[in-house]
Amino acid sequence: MTSNWLLPENLSDILPAEARRIEELRRELLDLYRTYGFELVAPPMVEYLNSLMLVDDEALRLRTCKLVDQLSGLTMGIRADMTVQVSRIDAHLLNRAGVTRLCYCGPVVHTRPAGLFSDRELLQIGAEIFGHAGVEADIEAIRLALDSVRRAGVMHSRLDLNHPGVGRALVDADPTLAEMAEAVYDLLSAKDVPGLEALCKEVGARAETRQALRALTSLYGDLSVVDRARKQLPALPAVQAALDSLRALCAALPDAPIAIDLADMGGSYGYHSGVVFSIYAEGWHDALVRGGRYDGIGRRFGRARPATGFSLDLRKLSAGLPEAQPVRAVRAPWSDDLTLVEAVQALRARGEIVIQVLPGEPHSPDEFTVDRELVSTPEGWALRALADS
């Protein structure tokens, strides 16, 4: 018999100290995004499935929990990612002509955990820039993502860059690979050279395509990857444009430790169309931040807008930080004395935490370090340091 307090696998309660820190991170990051000019939006947790599934993305479809709307009888989905929803707001509801910067924060739910140590409920926070196709928007998004992890106290992060457009251009240039594109992308991401060779031989791919794909699997490492790629890959316009974007990004981020992997065709979801990036840091088993360019997914809502942005899970971010510490608080007696009520209100107005001890209450607030107390003096109520604090 299942205990009534047992939660489903990969779902968990967040206890007071950790919940406080997550909320503090949420406020800190949303305030940061506001300084960059991002406006906060809050899409609903549940939508009709066809608006959440506007892209042909098997990974997103499999991660989305589904239910039947009791009012309409239509199938709804519990969001597994908020980017599509924010794109709908930009394209259909705001319908602005120029650049729009939007940020958001809310829970998302996955049918299955994304990895071995992943949760099925995430608190996703992110920022998106709509309406600018240039690399400048990508630079701003990456700078803001790096600033986000620094604000959280992550001081030694690493930025991973890739551009799926390089691999796509090589595949698109060879008609024999048209129907096998997804299989090629999977083999490239796994750097499975024998598998690539076998597939290319099976479909009769061109010799120059086979050579380029083989070279692509070795194009990873530091910034020199971009120059090596120019020498080893065909001078296709799409390849050169992708490499130009990567070069501009690297030049704009001189202080960020950067790694590039041109064979990595993966991403959080399949809607990315340009530069894709991740941020890693010691203490976290997986990427802290994922983002990139995803032009055109607003087409379903009436407008195909250029777009770039990123998101991260505040629960995962918080879990890798040092243990949350208790915060300072003031102890006060319980009384109907109006002067005490005024003293407590004045302290709280200054941002102090004041805990009034209820009659008969055993006083043991684990989340707080009570280092002062309000005491009655001839001059009125005054703060006094506790000797054992």
TORGU-677417 format. One record per residue (C-alpha): residue number from 1; residue in one letter; x, y, z. Coordinates in nm, 3 decimals. Layout:
BEGIN
+-----+----+---------+---------+---------+
!   i ! aa !      xx !      yy !      zz !
+-----+----+---------+---------+---------+
! NUM !  a !       X !       Y !       Z !
...
+-----+----+---------+---------+---------+
end
This chain:
BEGIN
+-----+----+---------+---------+---------+
!   i ! aa !      xx !      yy !      zz !
+-----+----+---------+---------+---------+
!   1 !  m !   0.000 !   0.000 !   0.000 !
!   2 !  t !   0.140 !   0.340 !  -0.098 !
!   3 !  s !   0.181 !   0.589 !   0.185 !
!   4 !  n !  -0.025 !   0.903 !   0.134 !
!   5 !  w !   0.283 !   1.120 !   0.182 !
!   6 !  l !   0.490 !   0.945 !  -0.085 !
!   7 !  l !   0.554 !   1.159 !  -0.395 !
!   8 !  p !   0.588 !   1.025 !  -0.750 !
!   9 !  e !   0.939 !   0.959 !  -0.877 !
!  10 !  n !   1.151 !   1.264 !  -0.959 !
!  11 !  l !   0.912 !   1.503 !  -0.785 !
!  12 !  s !   1.005 !   1.662 !  -0.454 !
!  13 !  d !   0.901 !   1.913 !  -0.189 !
!  14 !  i !   1.118 !   2.220 !  -0.140 !
!  15 !  l !   1.173 !   2.295 !   0.230 !
!  16 !  p !   1.191 !   2.642 !   0.391 !
!  17 !  a !   1.558 !   2.743 !   0.360 !
!  18 !  e !   1.589 !   2.615 !   0.003 !
!  19 !  a !   1.253 !   2.764 !  -0.099 !
!  20 !  r !   1.363 !   3.100 !   0.040 !
!  21 !  r !   1.685 !   3.093 !  -0.161 !
!  22 !  i !   1.503 !   2.994 !  -0.482 !
!  23 !  e !   1.264 !   3.284 !  -0.433 !
!  24 !  e !   1.556 !   3.521 !  -0.368 !
!  25 !  l !   1.722 !   3.401 !  -0.689 !
!  26 !  r !   1.398 !   3.453 !  -0.880 !
!  27 !  r !   1.367 !   3.812 !  -0.759 !
!  28 !  e !   1.737 !   3.885 !  -0.818 !
!  29 !  l !   1.731 !   3.758 !  -1.176 !
!  30 !  l !   1.401 !   3.919 !  -1.274 !
!  31 !  d !   1.531 !   4.250 !  -1.139 !
!  32 !  l !   1.849 !   4.196 !  -1.342 !
!  33 !  y !   1.649 !   4.132 !  -1.660 !
!  34 !  r !   1.452 !   4.449 !  -1.598 !
!  35 !  t !   1.777 !   4.651 !  -1.599 !
!  36 !  y !   1.838 !   4.518 !  -1.952 !
!  37 !  g !   1.491 !   4.633 !  -2.061 !
!  38 !  f !   1.307 !   4.299 !  -2.047 !
!  39 !  e !   0.935 !   4.302 !  -1.968 !
!  40 !  l !   0.783 !   4.029 !  -1.751 !
!  41 !  v !   0.507 !   3.806 !  -1.894 !
!  42 !  a !   0.319 !   3.517 !  -1.733 !
!  43 !  p !   0.165 !   3.262 !  -1.973 !
!  44 !  p !  -0.079 !   2.998 !  -1.838 !
!  45 !  m !   0.041 !   2.664 !  -1.706 !
!  46 !  v !  -0.199 !   2.474 !  -1.937 !
!  47 !  e !  -0.291 !   2.537 !  -2.302 !
!  48 !  y !  -0.452 !   2.351 !  -2.587 !
!  49 !  l !  -0.203 !   2.097 !  -2.710 !
!  50 !  n !  -0.190 !   2.227 !  -3.067 !
!  51 !  s !  -0.057 !   2.565 !  -2.950 !
!  52 !  l !   0.214 !   2.403 !  -2.738 !
!  53 !  m !   0.311 !   2.160 !  -3.015 !
!  54 !  l !   0.353 !   2.411 !  -3.295 !
!  55 !  v !   0.691 !   2.270 !  -3.399 !
!  56 !  d !   0.763 !   1.921 !  -3.525 !
!  57 !  d !   0.969 !   1.832 !  -3.220 !
!  58 !  e !   0.951 !   1.476 !  -3.093 !
!  59 !  a !   1.146 !   1.554 !  -2.774 !
!  60 !  l !   0.905 !   1.832 !  -2.674 !
!  61 !  r !   0.602 !   1.617 !  -2.759 !
!  62 !  l !   0.723 !   1.328 !  -2.544 !
!  63 !  r !   0.797 !   1.557 !  -2.247 !
!  64 !  t !   0.454 !   1.721 !  -2.247 !
!  65 !  c !   0.190 !   1.590 !  -2.005 !
!  66 !  k !  -0.156 !   1.572 !  -2.163 !
!  67 !  l !  -0.510 !   1.592 !  -2.025 !
!  68 !  v !  -0.864 !   1.650 !  -2.149 !
!  69 !  d !  -1.031 !   1.988 !  -2.097 !
!  70 !  q !  -1.360 !   1.920 !  -1.915 !
!  71 !  l !  -1.518 !   2.232 !  -2.070 !
!  72 !  s !  -1.432 !   2.188 !  -2.438 !
!  73 !  g !  -1.343 !   1.820 !  -2.462 !
!  74 !  l !  -1.017 !   1.917 !  -2.638 !
!  75 !  t !  -0.674 !   1.788 !  -2.544 !
!  76 !  m !  -0.462 !   2.024 !  -2.337 !
!  77 !  g !  -0.097 !   2.009 !  -2.245 !
!  78 !  i !   0.086 !   2.108 !  -1.927 !
!  79 !  r !   0.377 !   2.312 !  -2.055 !
!  80 !  a !   0.716 !   2.143 !  -2.069 !
!  81 !  d !   0.888 !   2.461 !  -2.192 !
!  82 !  m !   0.783 !   2.827 !  -2.190 !
!  83 !  t !   0.967 !   2.954 !  -2.499 !
!  84 !  v !   0.685 !   2.863 !  -2.739 !
!  85 !  q !   0.431 !   3.037 !  -2.515 !
!  86 !  v !   0.636 !   3.356 !  -2.499 !
!  87 !  s !   0.672 !   3.345 !  -2.879 !
!  88 !  r !   0.293 !   3.330 !  -2.904 !
!  89 !  i !   0.264 !   3.638 !  -2.681 !
!  90 !  d !   0.512 !   3.830 !  -2.895 !
!  91 !  a !   0.366 !   3.726 !  -3.230 !
!  92 !  h !  -0.007 !   3.733 !  -3.158 !
!  93 !  l !  -0.087 !   3.941 !  -2.850 !
!  94 !  l !   0.175 !   4.217 !  -2.844 !
!  95 !  n !   0.221 !   4.230 !  -3.222 !
!  96 !  r !   0.488 !   4.500 !  -3.201 !
!  97 !  a !   0.687 !   4.608 !  -3.505 !
!  98 !  g !   1.028 !   4.655 !  -3.344 !
!  99 !  v !   1.249 !   4.468 !  -3.102 !
! 100 !  t !   1.067 !   4.319 !  -2.801 !
! 101 !  r !   1.243 !   4.187 !  -2.492 !
! 102 !  l !   1.038 !   3.953 !  -2.271 !
! 103 !  c !   1.127 !   3.756 !  -1.958 !
! 104 !  y !   0.931 !   3.500 !  -1.759 !
! 105 !  c !   0.943 !   3.262 !  -1.465 !
! 106 !  g !   0.715 !   2.971 !  -1.382 !
! 107 !  p !   0.691 !   2.596 !  -1.326 !
! 108 !  v !   0.712 !   2.348 !  -1.612 !
! 109 !  v !   0.643 !   1.974 !  -1.590 !
! 110 !  h !   0.801 !   1.686 !  -1.782 !
! 111 !  t !   0.650 !   1.343 !  -1.831 !
! 112 !  r !   0.993 !   1.190 !  -1.768 !
! 113 !  p !   1.313 !   1.330 !  -1.620 !
! 114 !  a !   1.552 !   1.470 !  -1.881 !
! 115 !  g !   1.852 !   1.298 !  -1.719 !
! 116 !  l !   1.961 !   1.065 !  -1.443 !
! 117 !  f !   1.961 !   1.337 !  -1.174 !
! 118 !  s !   1.688 !   1.557 !  -1.321 !
! 119 !  d !   1.352 !   1.647 !  -1.172 !
! 120 !  r !   1.022 !   1.633 !  -1.358 !
! 121 !  e !   0.909 !   1.971 !  -1.221 !
! 122 !  l !   1.131 !   2.268 !  -1.299 !
! 123 !  l !   1.106 !   2.635 !  -1.211 !
! 124 !  q !   1.203 !   2.782 !  -1.547 !
! 125 !  i !   1.325 !   3.139 !  -1.577 !
! 126 !  g !   1.438 !   3.293 !  -1.902 !
! 127 !  a !   1.468 !   3.591 !  -2.133 !
! 128 !  e !   1.391 !   3.622 !  -2.506 !
! 129 !  i !   1.467 !   3.889 !  -2.767 !
! 130 !  f !   1.229 !   3.913 !  -3.064 !
! 131 !  g !   1.260 !   4.114 !  -3.384 !
! 132 !  h !   1.636 !   4.130 !  -3.446 !
! 133 !  a !   1.809 !   3.883 !  -3.678 !
! 134 !  g !   2.163 !   4.008 !  -3.624 !
! 135 !  v !   2.433 !   3.855 !  -3.407 !
! 136 !  e !   2.403 !   4.154 !  -3.173 !
! 137 !  a !   2.088 !   4.002 !  -3.017 !
! 138 !  d !   2.271 !   3.671 !  -2.964 !
! 139 !  i !   2.555 !   3.858 !  -2.793 !
! 140 !  e !   2.313 !   4.036 !  -2.560 !
! 141 !  a !   2.137 !   3.709 !  -2.473 !
! 142 !  i !   2.464 !   3.533 !  -2.393 !
! 143 !  r !   2.595 !   3.825 !  -2.188 !
! 144 !  l !   2.273 !   3.826 !  -1.987 !
! 145 !  a !   2.291 !   3.447 !  -1.937 !
! 146 !  l !   2.649 !   3.473 !  -1.808 !
! 147 !  d !   2.547 !   3.763 !  -1.584 !
! 148 !  s !   2.261 !   3.549 !  -1.450 !
! 149 !  v !   2.486 !   3.272 !  -1.320 !
! 150 !  r !   2.732 !   3.526 !  -1.178 !
! 151 !  r !   2.451 !   3.696 !  -0.986 !
! 152 !  a !   2.363 !   3.357 !  -0.840 !
! 153 !  g !   2.718 !   3.317 !  -0.709 !
! 154 !  v !   2.856 !   3.088 !  -0.981 !
! 155 !  m !   3.197 !   3.241 !  -1.046 !
! 156 !  h !   3.375 !   2.986 !  -1.268 !
! 157 !  s !   3.144 !   2.898 !  -1.554 !
! 158 !  r !   3.221 !   2.780 !  -1.907 !
! 159 !  l !   3.037 !   2.878 !  -2.223 !
! 160 !  d !   2.983 !   2.611 !  -2.487 !
! 161 !  l !   2.892 !   2.731 !  -2.838 !
! 162 !  n !   2.779 !   2.550 !  -3.147 !
! 163 !  h !   2.595 !   2.633 !  -3.467 !
! 164 !  p !   2.378 !   2.352 !  -3.608 !
! 165 !  g !   2.362 !   2.550 !  -3.932 !
! 166 !  v !   2.706 !   2.419 !  -4.026 !
! 167 !  g !   2.601 !   2.053 !  -4.022 !
! 168 !  r !   2.264 !   2.132 !  -4.178 !
! 169 !  a !   2.430 !   2.315 !  -4.467 !
! 170 !  l !   2.654 !   2.016 !  -4.539 !
! 171 !  v !   2.355 !   1.779 !  -4.537 !
! 172 !  d !   2.135 !   2.012 !  -4.744 !
! 173 !  a !   2.405 !   2.039 !  -5.010 !
! 174 !  d !   2.383 !   1.664 !  -5.081 !
! 175 !  p !   2.037 !   1.551 !  -5.205 !
! 176 !  t !   2.115 !   1.187 !  -5.120 !
! 177 !  l !   2.098 !   1.272 !  -4.747 !
! 178 !  a !   1.768 !   1.460 !  -4.755 !
! 179 !  e !   1.557 !   1.178 !  -4.608 !
! 180 !  m !   1.828 !   1.072 !  -4.361 !
! 181 !  a !   1.903 !   1.418 !  -4.217 !
! 182 !  e !   1.794 !   1.342 !  -3.859 !
! 183 !  a !   1.998 !   1.023 !  -3.852 !
! 184 !  v !   2.303 !   1.214 !  -3.975 !
! 185 !  y !   2.255 !   1.477 !  -3.704 !
! 186 !  d !   2.238 !   1.209 !  -3.434 !
! 187 !  l !   2.558 !   1.045 !  -3.563 !
! 188 !  l !   2.736 !   1.381 !  -3.578 !
! 189 !  s !   2.639 !   1.466 !  -3.220 !
! 190 !  a !   2.769 !   1.126 !  -3.106 !
! 191 !  k !   3.083 !   1.173 !  -3.323 !
! 192 !  d !   3.016 !   0.827 !  -3.461 !
! 193 !  v !   3.249 !   0.829 !  -3.762 !
! 194 !  p !   3.198 !   0.460 !  -3.854 !
! 195 !  g !   2.822 !   0.511 !  -3.839 !
! 196 !  l !   2.844 !   0.818 !  -4.063 !
! 197 !  e !   3.061 !   0.631 !  -4.311 !
! 198 !  a !   2.816 !   0.340 !  -4.322 !
! 199 !  l !   2.513 !   0.565 !  -4.369 !
! 200 !  c !   2.680 !   0.774 !  -4.640 !
! 201 !  k !   2.786 !   0.461 !  -4.823 !
! 202 !  e !   2.435 !   0.316 !  -4.798 !
! 203 !  v !   2.266 !   0.620 !  -4.956 !
! 204 !  g !   2.548 !   0.696 !  -5.201 !
! 205 !  a !   2.652 !   1.032 !  -5.056 !
! 206 !  r !   2.909 !   1.235 !  -5.244 !
! 207 !  a !   3.276 !   1.189 !  -5.157 !
! 208 !  e !   3.314 !   1.557 !  -5.064 !
! 209 !  t !   3.014 !   1.531 !  -4.830 !
! 210 !  r !   3.159 !   1.227 !  -4.656 !
! 211 !  q !   3.492 !   1.406 !  -4.612 !
! 212 !  a !   3.325 !   1.720 !  -4.474 !
! 213 !  l !   3.111 !   1.526 !  -4.226 !
! 214 !  r !   3.416 !   1.332 !  -4.111 !
! 215 !  a !   3.604 !   1.659 !  -4.060 !
! 216 !  l !   3.311 !   1.807 !  -3.869 !
! 217 !  t !   3.334 !   1.540 !  -3.598 !
! 218 !  s !   3.686 !   1.664 !  -3.512 !
! 219 !  l !   3.603 !   2.034 !  -3.506 !
! 220 !  y !   3.574 !   2.093 !  -3.134 !
! 221 !  g !   3.789 !   2.273 !  -2.880 !
! 222 !  d !   3.894 !   2.636 !  -2.830 !
! 223 !  l !   3.845 !   2.939 !  -3.054 !
! 224 !  s !   4.084 !   2.801 !  -3.316 !
! 225 !  v !   3.801 !   2.569 !  -3.424 !
! 226 !  v !   3.649 !   2.849 !  -3.633 !
! 227 !  d !   3.969 !   2.898 !  -3.835 !
! 228 !  r !   4.017 !   2.524 !  -3.875 !
! 229 !  a !   3.661 !   2.492 !  -4.001 !
! 230 !  r !   3.717 !   2.752 !  -4.272 !
! 231 !  k !   4.009 !   2.547 !  -4.403 !
! 232 !  q !   3.852 !   2.202 !  -4.376 !
! 233 !  l !   3.487 !   2.258 !  -4.475 !
! 234 !  p !   3.336 !   2.351 !  -4.812 !
! 235 !  a !   3.295 !   2.726 !  -4.864 !
! 236 !  l !   2.916 !   2.708 !  -4.869 !
! 237 !  p !   2.742 !   3.043 !  -4.797 !
! 238 !  a !   2.549 !   2.899 !  -4.500 !
! 239 !  v !   2.868 !   2.751 !  -4.353 !
! 240 !  q !   3.055 !   3.080 !  -4.388 !
! 241 !  a !   2.766 !   3.276 !  -4.234 !
! 242 !  a !   2.753 !   3.040 !  -3.936 !
! 243 !  l !   3.128 !   3.067 !  -3.881 !
! 244 !  d !   3.108 !   3.447 !  -3.909 !
! 245 !  s !   2.843 !   3.449 !  -3.635 !
! 246 !  l !   3.056 !   3.234 !  -3.408 !
! 247 !  r !   3.360 !   3.455 !  -3.468 !
! 248 !  a !   3.162 !   3.769 !  -3.382 !
! 249 !  l !   3.027 !   3.608 !  -3.065 !
! 250 !  c !   3.372 !   3.504 !  -2.948 !
! 251 !  a !   3.514 !   3.850 !  -3.017 !
! 252 !  a !   3.235 !   4.011 !  -2.812 !
! 253 !  l !   3.300 !   3.783 !  -2.512 !
! 254 !  p !   3.676 !   3.811 !  -2.455 !
! 255 !  d !   3.661 !   3.726 !  -2.083 !
! 256 !  a !   3.440 !   3.417 !  -2.108 !
! 257 !  p !   3.601 !   3.070 !  -2.120 !
! 258 !  i !   3.459 !   2.934 !  -2.447 !
! 259 !  a !   3.448 !   2.588 !  -2.601 !
! 260 !  i !   3.312 !   2.519 !  -2.950 !
! 261 !  d !   3.175 !   2.192 !  -3.089 !
! 262 !  l !   3.054 !   2.219 !  -3.447 !
! 263 !  a !   2.937 !   1.857 !  -3.462 !
! 264 !  d !   2.695 !   1.902 !  -3.172 !
! 265 !  m !   2.362 !   1.918 !  -3.349 !
! 266 !  g !   2.162 !   1.882 !  -3.031 !
! 267 !  g !   1.988 !   2.134 !  -2.812 !
! 268 !  s !   1.716 !   2.146 !  -2.552 !
! 269 !  y !   1.451 !   2.126 !  -2.827 !
! 270 !  g !   1.442 !   2.109 !  -3.205 !
! 271 !  y !   1.325 !   2.465 !  -3.273 !
! 272 !  h !   1.674 !   2.619 !  -3.267 !
! 273 !  s !   1.782 !   2.761 !  -3.603 !
! 274 !  g !   2.111 !   2.941 !  -3.534 !
! 275 !  v !   2.380 !   2.974 !  -3.269 !
! 276 !  v !   2.311 !   2.748 !  -2.970 !
! 277 !  f !   2.485 !   2.786 !  -2.635 !
! 278 !  s !   2.508 !   2.622 !  -2.295 !
! 279 !  i !   2.671 !   2.729 !  -1.969 !
! 280 !  y !   2.839 !   2.470 !  -1.748 !
! 281 !  a !   2.996 !   2.503 !  -1.405 !
! 282 !  e !   3.169 !   2.281 !  -1.152 !
! 283 !  g !   2.919 !   2.127 !  -0.913 !
! 284 !  w !   2.642 !   2.070 !  -1.167 !
! 285 !  h !   2.623 !   1.747 !  -1.366 !
! 286 !  d !   2.451 !   1.909 !  -1.664 !
! 287 !  a !   2.422 !   2.247 !  -1.832 !
! 288 !  l !   2.299 !   2.525 !  -1.605 !
! 289 !  v !   2.172 !   2.739 !  -1.892 !
! 290 !  r !   2.061 !   2.648 !  -2.244 !
! 291 !  g !   1.974 !   2.893 !  -2.516 !
! 292 !  g !   2.012 !   2.997 !  -2.874 !
! 293 !  r !   1.847 !   3.139 !  -3.183 !
! 294 !  y !   1.508 !   3.006 !  -3.293 !
! 295 !  d !   1.384 !   3.226 !  -3.577 !
! 296 !  g !   1.038 !   3.171 !  -3.718 !
! 297 !  i !   0.849 !   2.964 !  -3.462 !
! 298 !  g !   0.595 !   3.245 !  -3.425 !
! 299 !  r !   0.477 !   3.172 !  -3.780 !
! 300 !  r !   0.195 !   2.953 !  -3.646 !
! 301 !  f !   0.064 !   3.254 !  -3.455 !
! 302 !  g !   0.070 !   3.484 !  -3.757 !
! 303 !  r !   0.424 !   3.628 !  -3.760 !
! 304 !  a !   0.760 !   3.461 !  -3.820 !
! 305 !  r !   0.992 !   3.676 !  -3.608 !
! 306 !  p !   1.367 !   3.639 !  -3.556 !
! 307 !  a !   1.425 !   3.540 !  -3.195 !
! 308 !  t !   1.699 !   3.440 !  -2.953 !
! 309 !  g !   1.711 !   3.376 !  -2.580 !
! 310 !  f !   1.782 !   3.132 !  -2.299 !
! 311 !  s !   1.633 !   2.963 !  -1.996 !
! 312 !  l !   1.745 !   2.788 !  -1.680 !
! 313 !  d !   1.595 !   2.590 !  -1.393 !
! 314 !  l !   1.612 !   2.783 !  -1.064 !
! 315 !  r !   1.569 !   2.464 !  -0.862 !
! 316 !  k !   1.870 !   2.302 !  -1.027 !
! 317 !  l !   2.072 !   2.622 !  -0.997 !
! 318 !  s !   1.997 !   2.651 !  -0.626 !
! 319 !  a !   2.066 !   2.282 !  -0.554 !
! 320 !  g !   2.429 !   2.316 !  -0.665 !
! 321 !  l !   2.504 !   2.623 !  -0.454 !
! 322 !  p !   2.642 !   2.601 !  -0.097 !
! 323 !  e !   2.379 !   2.508 !   0.159 !
! 324 !  a !   2.138 !   2.791 !   0.234 !
! 325 !  q !   2.222 !   2.955 !   0.567 !
! 326 !  p !   1.979 !   3.074 !   0.836 !
! 327 !  v !   1.900 !   3.447 !   0.832 !
! 328 !  r !   1.913 !   3.689 !   1.124 !
! 329 !  a !   1.591 !   3.757 !   1.312 !
! 330 !  v !   1.457 !   3.947 !   1.612 !
! 331 !  r !   1.253 !   3.782 !   1.887 !
! 332 !  a !   0.964 !   3.974 !   2.043 !
! 333 !  p !   0.710 !   3.884 !   2.311 !
! 334 !  w !   0.339 !   3.856 !   2.236 !
! 335 !  s !   0.141 !   4.144 !   2.384 !
! 336 !  d !  -0.149 !   4.377 !   2.309 !
! 337 !  d !   0.070 !   4.671 !   2.412 !
! 338 !  l !   0.027 !   4.924 !   2.128 !
! 339 !  t !   0.379 !   5.055 !   2.174 !
! 340 !  l !   0.512 !   4.701 !   2.117 !
! 341 !  v !   0.294 !   4.665 !   1.804 !
! 342 !  e !   0.435 !   4.995 !   1.673 !
! 343 !  a !   0.794 !   4.888 !   1.751 !
! 344 !  v !   0.745 !   4.556 !   1.568 !
! 345 !  q !   0.590 !   4.730 !   1.268 !
! 346 !  a !   0.876 !   4.982 !   1.253 !
! 347 !  l !   1.136 !   4.703 !   1.251 !
! 348 !  r !   0.952 !   4.510 !   0.979 !
! 349 !  a !   0.924 !   4.829 !   0.772 !
! 350 !  r !   1.306 !   4.845 !   0.782 !
! 351 !  g !   1.324 !   4.491 !   0.646 !
! 352 !  e !   1.395 !   4.316 !   0.976 !
! 353 !  i !   1.249 !   3.971 !   1.046 !
! 354 !  v !   1.058 !   3.989 !   1.375 !
! 355 !  i !   0.920 !   3.667 !   1.525 !
! 356 !  q !   0.665 !   3.718 !   1.798 !
! 357 !  v !   0.660 !   3.425 !   2.038 !
! 358 !  l !   0.302 !   3.307 !   2.077 !
! 359 !  p !   0.182 !   3.212 !   2.428 !
! 360 !  g !   0.306 !   2.866 !   2.518 !
! 361 !  e !   0.503 !   2.833 !   2.193 !
! 362 !  p !   0.829 !   2.635 !   2.205 !
! 363 !  h !   1.053 !   2.875 !   2.016 !
! 364 !  s !   1.278 !   2.686 !   1.769 !
! 365 !  p !   1.271 !   2.847 !   1.421 !
! 366 !  d !   1.529 !   2.639 !   1.231 !
! 367 !  e !   1.551 !   2.874 !   0.934 !
! 368 !  f !   1.640 !   3.178 !   1.145 !
! 369 !  t !   1.927 !   3.279 !   1.369 !
! 370 !  v !   1.761 !   3.480 !   1.645 !
! 371 !  d !   2.040 !   3.710 !   1.761 !
! 372 !  r !   1.838 !   4.001 !   1.906 !
! 373 !  e !   1.522 !   4.056 !   2.104 !
! 374 !  l !   1.281 !   4.337 !   2.175 !
! 375 !  v !   1.274 !   4.423 !   2.544 !
! 376 !  s !   1.077 !   4.675 !   2.746 !
! 377 !  t !   1.281 !   4.959 !   2.897 !
! 378 !  p !   1.179 !   5.276 !   3.084 !
! 379 !  e !   1.232 !   5.462 !   2.756 !
! 380 !  g !   1.020 !   5.216 !   2.555 !
! 381 !  w !   1.084 !   4.902 !   2.353 !
! 382 !  a !   1.447 !   4.855 !   2.250 !
! 383 !  l !   1.659 !   4.598 !   2.067 !
! 384 !  r !   1.904 !   4.395 !   2.277 !
! 385 !  a !   2.163 !   4.148 !   2.151 !
! 386 !  l !   2.123 !   3.794 !   2.283 !
! 387 !  a !   2.422 !   3.669 !   2.472 !
! 388 !  d !   2.413 !   3.321 !   2.318 !
! 389 !  s !   2.379 !   3.437 !   1.955 !
+-----+----+---------+---------+---------+
end
